[in-house]
């Protein structure tokens, strides 16, 4: 019988990761996602993979680590993760949380120490995914914790996740290839432009993309996807941007974020809730510049779930990320942080490219 998880595994293995004979594949998730991991494990070996390694976290692993790890342990990088990011061919990260607030007990200082330890691994990840030496995908397995965060019951959330991934289509891969084709005309237009301006309630921000590349996110690196994105020229961003959706990072929720930017530097910031955490983030090197500017195009996603994998793809939204740039777009900003923040564009939002209005009220005009 062709189960929904078998369909999911085939999509992830063949379309997203493009597993080839001889590939080494690294899968990270939690024990909750064992049914999907099992199907991907089977499919990857059937596709000719030479090695499939799995790292499945147990309940409260991160909390136990941060509460009990010595200073030496905080500064010791994880061996398998480092090896995989530096040498493997494919990396699949399946989100399947037990508890979305698991890390709330970690102090900012201990978390920062760990971020510094992981920085070389993250650098290898960004460099090798930029040129596809490491083919990666981030996806979701529906769990009670994520369903509750999204305000849905388990059955409703499963349908939401699988629907957003187009698994109910007769041919999910063909459905994503159609997304690729429809987004390409947008990317082509933006890649011919140099200046882009976002305007919405509380937002009027402009940036330059000369020498940068707009990317067509078609489900290969995120599942689901549906966005076009770039890294703005670092010192070109100027104006004010307000994020109407909750901004969530490492289990911390911040609401009503407004940023004031001049010559690429975030000079002032405020939040209606979560100001202390926002202050902490902006103390981390590289976070006061933008690493990404993007436009969500997945109109099958029309509700906030407090999960950035889905929320940043909402059709009729834009998002900007502070911190680490994407090397594949030509971005140069480096940081241990990459935090996407989202705002609604359906109520009067506009996007201008080289002085031409190309987007109104959440829809492209081109």
C-alpha positions as CSV (number, residue, x, y, z in Angstrom):
1,X,0.0,0.0,0.0
2,X,1.3,3.5,-0.9
3,X,1.1,5.2,2.5
4,X,1.5,9.0,2.9
5,X,4.8,8.5,4.6
6,X,6.1,6.4,1.7
7,X,5.1,9.2,-0.7
8,X,6.8,11.7,1.6
9,X,10.0,9.6,1.7
10,X,10.1,9.3,-2.1
11,X,9.7,13.0,-2.5
12,X,12.4,13.7,0.0
13,X,14.8,11.1,-1.3
14,X,14.5,11.6,-5.1
15,X,13.3,15.2,-5.6
16,X,14.7,17.1,-2.6
17,X,18.0,15.3,-1.8
18,X,18.4,13.7,-5.3
19,X,20.2,10.7,-3.6
20,X,22.6,9.0,-6.0
21,X,24.5,5.7,-6.0
22,X,27.4,6.0,-3.6
23,X,26.1,9.0,-1.6
24,X,26.5,9.3,2.1
25,X,23.3,10.5,3.8
26,X,22.9,12.1,7.2
27,X,19.4,12.2,8.8
28,X,18.7,14.2,12.0
29,X,15.4,14.1,13.9
30,X,13.8,12.9,17.1
31,X,12.5,9.5,18.1
32,X,9.0,10.7,17.4
33,X,9.8,10.7,13.6
34,X,10.9,7.1,13.5
35,X,8.1,6.1,11.1
36,X,9.3,8.7,8.5
37,X,13.0,8.1,9.2
38,X,12.4,4.4,8.5
39,X,10.8,5.1,5.1
40,X,13.6,7.5,4.1
41,X,16.2,5.0,5.3
42,X,14.7,2.3,3.1
43,X,14.3,4.6,0.1
44,X,17.8,6.0,0.3
45,X,19.4,2.6,0.3
46,X,17.1,1.5,-2.5
47,X,18.4,4.6,-4.5
48,X,22.0,3.3,-4.1
49,X,23.2,5.3,-1.1
50,X,26.5,3.9,0.3
51,X,25.8,5.0,3.9
52,X,22.8,6.3,5.8
53,X,23.5,7.6,9.3
54,X,20.8,8.8,11.7
55,X,21.0,11.0,14.8
56,X,17.6,10.7,16.6
57,X,17.3,12.9,19.7
58,X,15.4,11.6,22.8
59,X,13.0,13.6,24.9
60,X,14.6,16.6,26.7
61,X,18.1,15.9,25.2
62,X,18.8,19.6,24.7
63,X,17.5,20.6,28.2
64,X,19.6,17.9,29.9
65,X,22.7,19.0,27.9
66,X,22.4,22.7,28.8
67,X,21.6,22.0,32.5
68,X,24.5,19.6,33.0
69,X,27.2,20.2,30.5
70,X,30.5,21.4,31.8
71,X,32.4,24.3,30.1
72,X,34.5,21.7,28.3
73,X,31.4,19.9,27.1
74,X,29.9,23.2,25.8
75,X,33.0,23.8,23.8
76,X,33.3,20.3,22.4
77,X,31.7,20.0,18.9
78,X,29.5,17.0,18.1
79,X,31.7,14.5,16.1
80,X,29.1,13.0,13.8
81,X,27.5,16.3,12.9
82,X,30.8,17.9,12.1
83,X,31.9,14.9,10.0
84,X,28.5,15.0,8.1
85,X,28.6,18.7,7.4
86,X,32.2,18.5,6.2
87,X,32.2,15.2,4.2
88,X,28.7,13.8,3.5
89,X,26.7,14.3,0.3
90,X,23.1,14.6,1.6
91,X,21.6,16.0,4.8
92,X,18.0,15.7,5.9
93,X,16.8,17.5,9.0
94,X,13.3,16.3,10.0
95,X,11.7,18.6,12.6
96,X,9.7,16.5,15.1
97,X,9.8,18.2,18.5
98,X,8.8,16.7,21.8
99,X,8.6,20.2,23.4
100,X,9.1,23.5,21.6
101,X,10.2,25.2,24.9
102,X,12.9,22.6,25.7
103,X,15.8,25.1,25.6
104,X,14.1,27.8,27.6
105,X,16.2,26.8,30.7
106,X,19.5,27.6,28.9
107,X,21.2,30.9,30.0
108,X,22.1,33.3,27.2
109,X,25.8,32.9,28.1
110,X,25.8,29.1,27.8
111,X,23.8,29.2,24.6
112,X,26.2,31.7,23.1
113,X,29.2,29.5,24.2
114,X,27.5,26.6,22.4
115,X,26.8,28.8,19.3
116,X,30.5,29.7,19.2
117,X,31.5,26.0,19.3
118,X,29.1,25.2,16.5
119,X,30.2,28.1,14.3
120,X,32.8,26.2,12.3
121,X,30.3,23.4,11.6
122,X,27.7,26.0,10.5
123,X,30.3,27.6,8.3
124,X,31.0,24.3,6.6
125,X,27.3,23.7,6.2
126,X,26.7,27.1,4.5
127,X,29.7,26.8,2.3
128,X,28.9,23.2,1.1
129,X,25.2,23.8,0.7
130,X,25.9,27.0,-1.3
131,X,27.4,25.0,-4.2
132,X,25.4,21.8,-3.6
133,X,28.3,19.7,-2.5
134,X,26.0,19.0,0.4
135,X,22.4,18.6,-0.8
136,X,20.2,19.4,2.1
137,X,16.5,19.5,3.0
138,X,14.6,20.7,6.1
139,X,11.1,19.2,6.6
140,X,8.5,18.5,9.2
141,X,7.0,15.4,10.8
142,X,3.8,16.3,12.6
143,X,3.9,16.0,16.4
144,X,1.5,17.0,19.2
145,X,3.9,19.8,20.3
146,X,3.9,21.4,16.8
147,X,0.1,20.9,16.4
148,X,-0.6,22.6,19.7
149,X,1.7,25.5,18.8
150,X,-0.2,25.9,15.6
151,X,-3.5,25.9,17.4
152,X,-4.6,22.7,15.6
153,X,-5.5,19.1,16.7
154,X,-3.2,16.3,15.6
155,X,-5.3,15.2,12.7
156,X,-5.8,18.7,11.4
157,X,-2.1,19.4,11.7
158,X,-1.2,16.3,9.8
159,X,-3.4,17.3,6.9
160,X,-1.9,20.8,7.0
161,X,1.7,19.5,6.8
162,X,1.1,16.9,4.2
163,X,-1.1,19.3,2.2
164,X,1.5,22.0,2.2
165,X,4.0,19.4,0.9
166,X,1.6,18.6,-1.9
167,X,1.6,14.9,-0.9
168,X,-2.1,14.6,-1.7
169,X,-1.4,15.4,-5.4
170,X,-1.3,12.4,-7.7
171,X,2.3,13.3,-8.5
172,X,3.9,15.4,-5.8
173,X,7.2,15.8,-7.7
174,X,5.3,17.1,-10.7
175,X,3.4,19.6,-8.5
176,X,6.7,21.0,-7.2
177,X,8.2,21.2,-10.7
178,X,5.2,23.4,-11.6
179,X,6.0,25.6,-8.6
180,X,9.5,25.9,-9.9
181,X,8.3,27.0,-13.3
182,X,5.8,29.6,-12.0
183,X,8.4,31.2,-9.7
184,X,11.1,31.4,-12.3
185,X,9.5,34.3,-14.1
186,X,9.5,36.2,-10.8
187,X,13.2,35.4,-10.1
188,X,14.1,36.3,-13.7
189,X,12.5,39.8,-13.3
190,X,14.1,40.4,-9.9
191,X,17.5,39.4,-11.2
192,X,17.2,42.1,-13.8
193,X,16.6,44.7,-11.1
194,X,19.0,46.4,-8.8
195,X,16.9,48.2,-6.1
196,X,13.9,46.7,-4.3
197,X,11.6,48.5,-1.9
198,X,9.0,46.9,0.5
199,X,6.2,49.1,1.6
200,X,3.4,48.2,4.1
201,X,1.9,49.3,7.4
202,X,4.8,50.4,9.5
203,X,7.3,49.4,6.8
204,X,9.2,51.3,4.2
205,X,12.6,49.7,3.5
206,X,14.8,49.7,0.5
207,X,17.9,47.7,-0.5
208,X,20.2,47.0,-3.4
209,X,20.7,43.6,-5.0
210,X,23.3,44.5,-7.6
211,X,25.7,41.5,-8.0
212,X,23.4,39.4,-5.9
213,X,21.2,36.4,-7.0
214,X,17.5,35.9,-6.3
215,X,16.9,32.2,-5.7
216,X,13.9,30.1,-6.7
217,X,13.0,28.0,-3.6
218,X,11.1,25.2,-5.1
219,X,11.0,22.5,-2.4
220,X,14.5,21.1,-2.9
221,X,16.1,22.7,0.2
222,X,12.9,23.2,2.3
223,X,9.8,21.0,2.2
224,X,7.4,22.6,1.9
225,X,8.7,25.7,0.2
226,X,7.3,28.5,-2.0
227,X,9.5,31.6,-1.8
228,X,12.0,33.7,-3.7
229,X,14.9,35.1,-1.8
230,X,18.3,36.9,-1.9
231,X,20.9,38.5,0.3
232,X,20.8,42.3,0.0
233,X,24.1,44.2,-0.4
234,X,25.0,44.5,3.2
235,X,25.4,48.3,3.5
236,X,22.5,49.2,1.2
237,X,19.5,48.5,3.5
238,X,17.8,51.6,4.8
239,X,14.5,52.5,6.2
240,X,12.0,51.0,8.7
241,X,10.6,47.5,8.8
242,X,7.8,46.3,11.1
243,X,7.1,42.6,11.4
244,X,3.4,41.9,12.0
245,X,3.8,38.1,12.7
246,X,5.4,36.7,15.9
247,X,9.1,36.3,15.6
248,X,10.3,33.0,17.0
249,X,13.9,31.9,17.5
250,X,15.3,29.0,19.6
251,X,11.9,28.7,21.3
252,X,11.8,32.4,22.3
253,X,8.8,34.4,21.0
254,X,9.1,38.1,20.3
255,X,6.1,40.2,19.1
256,X,5.7,43.5,17.4
257,X,9.3,43.9,16.2
258,X,10.2,47.1,14.5
259,X,13.7,47.8,13.2
260,X,15.2,51.1,12.1
261,X,18.1,50.7,9.6
262,X,20.6,53.1,8.0
263,X,23.4,52.2,5.6
264,X,22.8,48.5,6.3
265,X,23.2,48.8,10.1
266,X,20.2,48.2,12.4
267,X,20.5,51.3,14.6
268,X,17.4,50.9,16.7
269,X,15.0,48.1,17.6
270,X,12.0,47.6,19.7
271,X,9.5,44.8,20.5
272,X,6.1,44.9,22.2
273,X,6.9,41.7,23.9
274,X,10.3,40.0,24.3
275,X,12.6,43.1,24.3
276,X,15.2,41.5,26.6
277,X,15.7,38.6,24.2
278,X,15.9,40.9,21.2
279,X,18.5,43.0,23.0
280,X,20.5,39.8,23.6
281,X,20.4,38.7,20.0
282,X,21.6,42.1,18.7
283,X,24.7,41.7,21.0
284,X,25.8,38.7,18.9
285,X,28.3,39.6,16.1
286,X,26.7,40.0,12.6
287,X,23.1,40.3,13.8
288,X,22.7,44.0,13.1
289,X,22.9,43.4,9.4
290,X,20.5,41.5,7.1
291,X,21.4,38.2,5.6
292,X,18.2,37.7,3.6
293,X,15.3,39.4,2.0
294,X,12.5,37.2,0.6
295,X,8.9,37.0,-0.6
296,X,6.5,34.1,0.4
297,X,4.6,32.6,-2.5
298,X,2.9,29.5,-1.1
299,X,-0.8,30.4,-1.2
300,X,-1.7,26.9,0.2
301,X,-0.3,28.2,3.5
302,X,-2.6,31.0,4.8
303,X,-2.3,30.8,8.6
304,X,0.4,31.4,11.1
305,X,1.7,28.2,12.8
306,X,4.6,29.7,14.7
307,X,6.9,27.4,12.7
308,X,9.2,29.3,10.4
309,X,9.4,26.5,7.9
310,X,5.8,27.1,7.0
311,X,5.2,30.7,8.1
312,X,8.0,32.3,6.0
313,X,6.3,30.7,2.9
314,X,2.9,32.2,3.5
315,X,1.6,33.5,0.2
316,X,1.2,37.3,0.5
317,X,4.0,37.9,3.0
318,X,7.6,39.1,3.0
319,X,10.4,38.2,5.4
320,X,13.8,39.5,6.2
321,X,16.5,37.6,8.2
322,X,19.0,39.2,10.5
323,X,22.5,37.6,10.6
324,X,24.0,35.0,8.4
325,X,23.8,35.5,4.6
326,X,23.3,32.8,2.0
327,X,26.5,32.3,0.1
328,X,24.7,31.0,-3.0
329,X,23.1,34.5,-3.4
330,X,26.4,36.3,-3.1
331,X,25.8,37.4,0.5
332,X,28.8,38.2,2.7
333,X,27.4,38.8,6.2
334,X,28.6,36.2,8.8
335,X,26.9,35.4,12.0
336,X,26.0,32.5,14.3
337,X,22.3,33.7,13.9
338,X,19.9,33.5,11.0
339,X,16.5,34.7,12.2
340,X,13.7,35.1,9.8
341,X,11.1,37.8,10.6
342,X,7.8,38.0,8.7
343,X,5.2,40.6,7.8
344,X,1.8,40.5,6.1
345,X,1.5,42.3,2.7
346,X,-2.1,41.5,1.9
347,X,-3.5,44.8,3.3
348,X,-2.0,47.5,1.1
349,X,1.5,46.0,0.9
350,X,3.6,46.9,-2.1
351,X,6.9,45.8,-3.7
352,X,8.8,48.1,-6.1
353,X,11.8,47.0,-8.3
354,X,13.8,49.7,-10.0
355,X,10.9,52.2,-9.5
356,X,8.3,49.8,-11.0
357,X,5.5,48.5,-8.8
358,X,5.6,44.7,-9.2
359,X,3.4,43.5,-6.3
360,X,0.2,44.8,-4.6
361,X,-1.8,43.4,-1.7
362,X,0.1,40.1,-1.5
363,X,0.1,39.3,-5.3
364,X,2.6,39.8,-8.0
365,X,1.6,42.1,-10.9
366,X,4.2,40.8,-13.3
